[in-house]
Structure formats: structure tokens, C-alpha cells
């Protein structure tokens, strides 16, 4: 049997296969709390070895999209408990992806209409948040320039991540994934072309740029234990106005070395190397982006001897099997295919065709395009 469908020990959990359902924002929680429909959506997909939940805000301040179920109120904890109970009832495992978007937000969804906060004062040009327009209707909106967090406020956010992790365990999650990818708050600290601070979190030294990330990891581990903690990262990602920079390889090599020393359950890496490559001689330019990414991936894997590596982004059965067999990764994450294929594991195992997803129903709405996709009809 293919290794992809074998059991795998991840931290304290035994997964029934190495297929991971990647986090997918669906904006289906009208009151920002998971409900019966959310529970059914995840339970339909619980044949995955591991489910990583959609991004789950740690606070109102950390939210950048309407209708995302958070993990900071009693109602939200109770809502997620219905989901986790449902998944566990059919033998599934689920981690909560805990999330702060930083500058990728909008005053219309911030308490009192406040500005979004970030490591930086720089506006994320071309980014979009999902908030309320001038007429009070949900809409994609351009985030304004954020307010830079004070040093003291950073300590508060570290504590909020730790509390969110404790809340997630209380809600029945098997662990948490810290969302350090896709241009959100952690990358706003790590990217030296975005970070414009002058304190101990400044862009002046690598140790300062990754300080916030390591402080959050340590605080979360102190609350729930390293074996129940993962982190998602996206080297070479350019989402939400994240420019490439020359120190990418050095940054992520050192970050994964620090994670490896802490023996987290896993590092979940998002492959965004499909972006057009910058011209040689520019920041981050030169070389084949796919080859560059795989080289960095192999280096990071070498720094994680006791920590599993999950890879997401353009995943297929053939690519997953090749990378697992070559020892480059341990588990393979599938994102978009899980929207329209709740039985994805069986489809992959039997080489059945995959159903196409309706992009018009990706975000927001009701049951259509969410819980009405049928399993394969043999």
C-alpha cells in the first residue's frame, strides 16, 4: 500500500493516513461562531488523517474576514465543540488554526471602527479584507495603512495566542496550528521590507524579526505542550503585498532550526512558488522558483528531525507519494480539492476522478457549495 494511506504518528495523535485537509476560509459562520452546518461540513471530510480548521481568529482585533468562527468567546468555544465532537465520533482528528491577520483587516470589522494593527505602518497595497462597505453590505475592501503595535501590545498578543490555544483544547481540538503564513501578522514581522520597527522586534537583525514568532510558539507550548502545536509558514509567498527579500532562505532555515529545537508536532509549509519569478538581480530574483523552493524545503526538513513536515500547494497523489517516498515531507495537504470532494481520501486511493468545485460558492452563502457535494458514485 502507498505510504500516503498508512497510519502516521503526529505528536500525541495517531492519524489513519497521511492526507491532511488544509485550512480553507469559507465564511459560513454568520455570528462568527461554528454551528451545526460547520460541524457537518467538517464531519463529511473526517476521513482525512488530519483536518486543519479554517483560520480561527484569536480576537476581534485579529479578524480580517466576516463570518469566520473565532476562538475567543464562550459561544465560539461551544460552537467549535460541536464540530470536534462530530469529527471524533467518526474517528477523525482536527487542529485549530489560530490566526491574527495584522494589517489585512478593515475598520468596519474592528471594534469601534479602529484601524487594523501590525508590526508596520505600511499599507498592504492590493490586499483585500472582507468587511462592510459604506452602505453596510459585506464586500471586499482595501485595508488602510495600519497602526503600528507598541512593544507592550505585542506582549498582549502573545498572551492572546496562548489563551486561544487553551480555548481550542477546551473546545475539543486535538491541537493548534499557529498561522504564520500568507502575509498575515507573523510575516509582517519577519519580512524586512515590511517591518519598519525600531525596538527589539525590528528588521535590523534576523533574531529580532523572528522574535515574535518564537515568543508565540513558546507561550502556546507552555499552555498545551509541544506535541499539540504546529505552525504554518509560506517562504517565497507574496500574498497581501509581501515582497520577496534576499534573506528568505536564511530566515526560514533559522526559524525551522529553532522550531526543531522545540520539537513541535509539525511544520506546515505552503508552496507558493507558482508566482512569476522576479528578474535576476532584483530582490529574491534568479533561478527556477520551483527548484529554489524544493531546495529550501529540503534544508528545512533537515532542521526538523523530530518534527513532521506537511506540504500544501498544488498537491496531487503522484506528487505527494514522490515527496513522501523521497523523505522530503511526511504528510501531504490538499486544499481546494477538499471543497468539492468530501471523500477525497477514497478518491485518491482508488484513483477516482475528482469533482470540480464551484468557485462562486467558495466564500459566504449557505449550504450550496458547502455541504451538498456528493461522494463518488461508483
Secondary structure, DSSP 8 states (H G I E B T S, - for coil): --GGGS-EEETTEEESSSEEE--------TTSS--HHHHHHHHHTTTSSEEEEEEEESSSTT--BTT---SSSHHHHHHHHHHHHHHHHTT--EEEEEE--TTS--GGGSGGG---EES-S---TT--EEEE-TTS-EEEE-----EE--HHHHHHHHHHHHHHHHHHHHTT-SEEEEE--TTSHHHHHH-TTT----STTSTTSHHHHTHHHHHHHHHHHHHH-GGGEEEEE-TT--TTT----TTHHHHHHHHHHHHHHHT-SEEEEE--TTS----TTSTT-SS-HHHHHHHHHHHHHHT-TTSEEEEESS--HHHHHHHHHTTS-SEEEE-HHHHH-TTHHHHHHHT-------GGGSSSSSSTTTT-------
